[in-house]
Amino acid sequence: MHGEQRTARLTILIDPRKKAVLERLCAAEDLTPSQLLRRLIRSYIEERLGRPWRPDDERAGAPGRVRPARR
């Protein structure tokens, strides 16, 4: 995640049992839940854009440039 800023906060609500399992699984891989979620979010963005995302990419949220969701 070179060049990315980590200054925005995303707060989510999750079932406490899922959180405990997530934390256990992440610890087994020497990851924090935040690291894992950043990876998942980036993968989702790149999947929907159909191309790699770059931190300086201003087109990422532009209308008409996002692939339709799979059904």
N, C-alpha and C positions, 0 to 999 in steps of 0.2 A: 504494500500500500504506500508506495513512494509518492511523496508530494501531496498526500491527502491531509486535510485538516480535520481534527477531531474536536470540533468546538460545539457541535449541535447535540442536544440531548433528545433521546427518544425514550419515552416512558411507556412501558407496556404492562398489562395485567396478565398474569399467568397463574394457573393452578399451582399451589405450593408443592404438590407431589411431582408435577412435571418439572418444576424448577429444581427440585432436589435431584431428580434423575439427570437433568441437563447438566447441573454442576458436577455431579459424579462422573458422567461421561466425558465432559470437558477436561476435568482434572486428570483422567486416565490418559488423555492425549496431550497433556501439558498446555492446554488452551484455557483462556478465560471465556465465559459465556459471551462477553462483548466481542472478543476476537472472532468467535464462531459466527455471531450474528452479523458482523461487518462483512465476513466472507459470503454468507448467504444472501445478504442484501445486494452486494456487488454482483454475484452470480445472477440474481433475479433481474437486475437492471440490464446486464449484458445480454441475457437471454431475450428479454423483451425488445431491446434495441437491435439485436441481431449483429452486434459488433462489440469489440472491446470498449470499455468506458475509460475515459481519461479525466483526471481532476479538473483540467481546464476546458472540458467539453461543455460548451454552452448550448449545444443542440439537444442534449439529453432529454429535456422536458418539452421540446418543441412539438406542437400538435402535428399529426400526420407522419411522424417519424418513428412511431412505436408499432411493433408487430402486434397483431391481435392476439389475445390470450388463447391458448389451446383449450379445446372443449372436449 
